[in-house]
Amino acid sequence: MKPAAFEYVRPGSLNEALQALSRHAGNAKILAGGQSLVPMMNLRMLHPAVIIDINRVPGLDAIRTDGDALVVGALARHSTLRDSPIVAKHCPLMREAYRYVAHKPIRNRGTLGGNISHADPASEMPAVLVATDATIVVKSAKGERKIAAANFFIGLMQTALQTGEMVTEIRIPIAPANQGWAFEEAANRKGDFAMAAIGATLTLTGGVCSQAAVAVAGMSDRATRLSALEALLERKPLDDDLIMRAAVLAKSSVKPDSSYHADVDFKRDLAEALTERALKNARARCK
Ligand SMILES: Cc1cc2nc3c(=O)[nH]c(=O)nc-3n(C[C@H](O)[C@H](O)[C@H](O)COP(=O)(O)OP(=O)(O)OC[C@H]3O[C@@H](n4cnc5c(N)ncnc54)[C@H](O)[C@@H]3O)c2cc1C
């Protein structure tokens, strides 16, 4: 399969990219790693008139810290993030979730900005960003907006990005040193998108849960937090009994869609089993 004809634009700076997006508003698509865009164009599910290739925009792949945030440029590749000591130190949940993302050739090209802009509900990174209260920074020729991850993913492959906007960076609060984390997933085959995935962070103060964040992916049209479960955990001793109650609550809280690989009942069972595993592993890592 081949894509429909398109005009190719390769900006050499962020400003040129934003001007090109503004000029071709509504008719252009950004090309990052191409791992989702190109197959969709080849299948003629998308036929943009203009492709804006941001791969030569300098600095857009930077990974750095800024005050209390880990800052990831939109063009940072999955492989780089997976191997980054800065990510391992400041967002261990992301590092763990990358164990489940795709296959090496795809990770070598795919980018975090492209991944979240594509907004596949079974993707791991949206769950990580929702669980960590990350902020998505988007720019257009008119200026900049900062969008909480929870508000960025608004539906099946739909984001809060408006015409003429692009993701430039992702800001993730630096994980406290005493926080535990875990990312657990079930997929049909290694490297496939998640049938179900749970990402969790926990903080214990004297054995009592003083902070809990639990996000689920692969269950509905977007990654979401399980806020009732978080409320159940907080301010209570985090023993096995409480974790089991939380896992049962996860099973009844999720609203999965049936898919070719897993029906609704199976997905609910997965939510329960993965939540138990994630909470126990996160608890074991609390300092
Ligand atoms: C076989 C296969 C298996 C995969 N398995 C997984 C998996 O297990 N988990 C997973 O999470 N992903 C998986 N992926 C997807 C992979 O992570 C892609 O890298 C990702 O979905 C898209 O990133 P990209 O950089 O390639 O984006 P592209 O394909 O270049 O772009 C994707 C979309 O985002 C837009 N876009 C790109 N960058 C920006 C930006 N900075 N601002 C605004 N819009 C932008 C594009 O216009 C396009 O609409 C898989 C892909 C394949 C082909």
The ligand as a MOL file (V3000), in Angstrom:
LIG
                    3D

  0  0  0     0  0            999 V3000
M  V30 BEGIN CTAB
M  V30 COUNTS 53 58 0 0 0
M  V30 BEGIN ATOM
M  V30 1 C 3.7010 -3.0950 15.4400 0
M  V30 2 C 3.5500 -1.9310 16.3860 0
M  V30 3 C 3.4450 -2.2010 17.7470 0
M  V30 4 C 3.3030 -1.1380 18.6450 0
M  V30 5 N 3.1650 -1.4160 19.9580 0
M  V30 6 C 2.9960 -0.4060 20.8270 0
M  V30 7 C 2.8340 -0.6650 22.2170 0
M  V30 8 O 2.8830 -1.8030 22.6900 0
M  V30 9 N 2.6330 0.4060 23.0340 0
M  V30 10 C 2.5860 1.6840 22.5490 0
M  V30 11 O 2.3990 2.6190 23.3230 0
M  V30 12 N 2.7580 1.9540 21.2390 0
M  V30 13 C 2.9640 0.9560 20.3880 0
M  V30 14 N 3.1240 1.2380 19.0590 0
M  V30 15 C 3.0680 2.6440 18.6090 0
M  V30 16 C 4.3960 3.3760 18.7970 0
M  V30 17 O 4.5770 3.6630 20.1770 0
M  V30 18 C 4.4280 4.7170 18.0560 0
M  V30 19 O 5.6830 5.2220 18.1860 0
M  V30 20 C 3.4990 5.7970 18.5340 0
M  V30 21 O 2.1860 5.3850 18.6350 0
M  V30 22 C 3.5340 7.0050 17.6120 0
M  V30 23 O 4.7280 7.6830 17.7870 0
M  V30 24 P 5.5120 8.2570 16.5280 0
M  V30 25 O 6.5830 9.1280 17.0630 0
M  V30 26 O 5.8980 7.1620 15.6350 0
M  V30 27 O 4.3960 9.1980 15.8910 0
M  V30 28 P 3.9100 9.3910 14.3610 0
M  V30 29 O 3.4990 8.0810 13.8000 0
M  V30 30 O 4.9180 10.1700 13.6030 0
M  V30 31 O 2.6490 10.2950 14.6380 0
M  V30 32 C 1.5010 9.7800 15.2770 0
M  V30 33 C 0.4280 10.8760 15.3240 0
M  V30 34 O 0.8260 11.9100 16.2160 0
M  V30 35 C 0.9680 13.1590 15.5200 0
M  V30 36 N 2.1470 13.7870 16.1180 0
M  V30 37 C 3.3950 13.2950 16.1760 0
M  V30 38 N 4.1830 14.0960 16.8990 0
M  V30 39 C 3.4190 15.1260 17.3030 0
M  V30 40 C 3.6750 16.2860 18.1000 0
M  V30 41 N 4.8810 16.5380 18.6390 0
M  V30 42 N 2.6460 17.1340 18.3290 0
M  V30 43 C 1.4080 16.8880 17.8010 0
M  V30 44 N 1.1150 15.8140 17.0360 0
M  V30 45 C 2.1150 14.9370 16.8070 0
M  V30 46 C 1.1080 12.7930 14.0630 0
M  V30 47 O 0.6880 13.8360 13.2160 0
M  V30 48 C 0.2010 11.5810 13.9860 0
M  V30 49 O -1.1530 11.9780 13.9070 0
M  V30 50 C 3.2860 0.2060 18.1550 0
M  V30 51 C 3.4130 0.4660 16.7870 0
M  V30 52 C 3.5510 -0.5840 15.9050 0
M  V30 53 C 3.6920 -0.2790 14.4380 0
M  V30 END ATOM
M  V30 BEGIN BOND
M  V30 1 1 1 2
M  V30 2 1 2 3
M  V30 3 2 2 52
M  V30 4 2 3 4
M  V30 5 1 4 5
M  V30 6 1 4 50
M  V30 7 2 5 6
M  V30 8 1 6 7
M  V30 9 1 6 13
M  V30 10 2 7 8
M  V30 11 1 7 9
M  V30 12 1 9 10
M  V30 13 2 10 11
M  V30 14 1 10 12
M  V30 15 2 12 13
M  V30 16 1 13 14
M  V30 17 1 14 15
M  V30 18 1 14 50
M  V30 19 1 15 16
M  V30 20 1 16 17
M  V30 21 1 16 18
M  V30 22 1 18 19
M  V30 23 1 18 20
M  V30 24 1 20 21
M  V30 25 1 20 22
M  V30 26 1 22 23
M  V30 27 1 23 24
M  V30 28 2 24 25
M  V30 29 1 24 26
M  V30 30 1 24 27
M  V30 31 1 27 28
M  V30 32 2 28 29
M  V30 33 1 28 30
M  V30 34 1 28 31
M  V30 35 1 31 32
M  V30 36 1 32 33
M  V30 37 1 33 34
M  V30 38 1 33 48
M  V30 39 1 34 35
M  V30 40 1 35 36
M  V30 41 1 35 46
M  V30 42 1 36 37
M  V30 43 1 36 45
M  V30 44 2 37 38
M  V30 45 1 38 39
M  V30 46 1 39 40
M  V30 47 2 39 45
M  V30 48 1 40 41
M  V30 49 2 40 42
M  V30 50 1 42 43
M  V30 51 2 43 44
M  V30 52 1 44 45
M  V30 53 1 46 47
M  V30 54 1 46 48
M  V30 55 1 48 49
M  V30 56 2 50 51
M  V30 57 1 51 52
M  V30 58 1 52 53
M  V30 END BOND
M  V30 END CTAB
M  END
